[in-house]
Amino acid sequence: MLILMTQTFTGFIPMPTLNGVTPDTEKPKPTIKNCIDGTFQTDVEAHLRKHCGFREVLIRAYNQFVWSCFKETNNSTIVRGKDNWLYEEVYVRDHYESYMYKYTDDTATMRRTFETEALRLWKVQKLLEEYGIHIFVNINPGKDVIYPEYLPANRSYTRPEGLRAYEFYKKRFDELGINYIDNVAIFKTIKDTVDYPLFYKTGIHWSSIAAVYVFDSIVRYIETIGNQNLNTYRIGDKYTAGPRFPDDDLEKVLNLAFRIKSPPYCYVNVSMEKDTSAVKPYLTTIGDSYYWNFAYYLPIQEIFRKAPFWYYGYMVYDDGTHPSGAVLDLDLEKELMRTDYIMLNYGTLQLYELGSQILPYALLHLCYDKATIDSLAHDVMETIKNYNPTLYEECVRSSKINGKSVEQNLYDNAMYLLRTEPETYLKELQGEQLPTSRNKDLKAIRESLAKSSS
């Protein structure tokens, strides 16, 4: 007990840090009030549970006990499959019944949502092409799609098999002529012929070596749709090494005492092939964490002039053009006009939120200038006042909390509705026809940005 107490208060023996996110609690301070009402003791107990001596070792030992003796994981989001393969629970769910049940129980409703996003993407693609800008979808397979043979037996999912995003979008993209790369079909074709793993049993994303080969295909696809010649890279010989992030990210989150036995982890080095005739275009990527395998292991900045990453459409990671921050803080007109290519990079599970709410926002700005959008927002404000008393009352309540005026809260809500549901307020954006309205400011913005970057 003395050693435990000494470790708790001094930390004299360094402990390996646990992986994952654990909310911390501040060290409570005694007051007359919390001592009398008993909350001080409760707060001390909660604090000590997260800061007791040897906590890290004890947690790893317990997790290992659950893993070894009960063949389970002590993490509700990670599922143990056959031969100790690890899967995120949501991927298992999508395989056995469809992830659509997170959003709706009705297949028809899900189909309408998918159709709306597909049509938005088609319209954005056509409108961007008028400025020489190309948008395409890079569809990446989930681990469950390529290695279903290691999935655990179904013990949890009993609802009817619902609509899946990949199956709907692949068919609709072909019908609409939307640009896309289908890595799902490619991985299924090469699964039994390549000499490297496409996924590792201990990770959630595709393997880093697979990502290297995929990005080479992306570069060549960009050259095709843009009719340009880009710098590319040479892929070296394959070698084995210890796991590198994120190839064992699921195993790390389990915080086991011992490593999971796994086949060798394979990697390759890459080197640039300089081409004096090559151009370096601007690439904007919007999507999920599959992109990090590119960012960690590939010379993206040597292929593209700039390559910002909009993580799930809400966070911009610094690329030297603008600091990291929220996408909504950007001037979307300038961001659309400064880029040459936009890649929507999604795994099969993340396809359920294709575009990350950027597509309706982009469609709005491609068709209407800022002054028009501002005028439309004021029209929506009047609609809220006159026909949506619930939302109006919420704006009134919010003004007492956030310190903004009722009018400002109304305006913010109106802008949100226009950004996310523009078709509701603008009939021209509905249906399968390309809108006729154009944002007349965009041409001058693109020309100005082109001059400043040359």
Secondary structure, 3 states (H helix, E strand, C coil): CHHHHHHHHHCCCCCCCCCCCCCCCCCCCCCHHHHHHCHHHHHHHHHHHHHCCCHHHHHHHHHHHHHHHHCCCCCCCEEECHHHCEEEHHHHHHHHCCHHHHCCCCHHHHHHHHHHHHHHHHHHHHHHHCCCCEEEEEEECCHHHHCHHHCCCCCCCCCCCCCCHHHHHHHHHHHHCCCEEEHHHHHHHHCCCCCCCCECCCCCCECHHHHHHHHHHHHHHHHHHHCCCECEEEEEEEEEECCCCCCCHHHHHHCCCCCCCCCCEEEEEEEEECCCCCECCEEEEEECCCHHHHHHHCCHHHHCCECCEEECCCEEECCCCCCCEEHHHCCHHHHHHHCCEEEEEEECCHHHHHHHHHHHHHHHHHHCCHHHHHHHHHHHHHHHHHHCHHHHHHHHHHHHHHCCCHHHHHHHHHHHHHHHCHHHHCHHHCCCCCCCCCCCCHHHHHHHHHHHHC
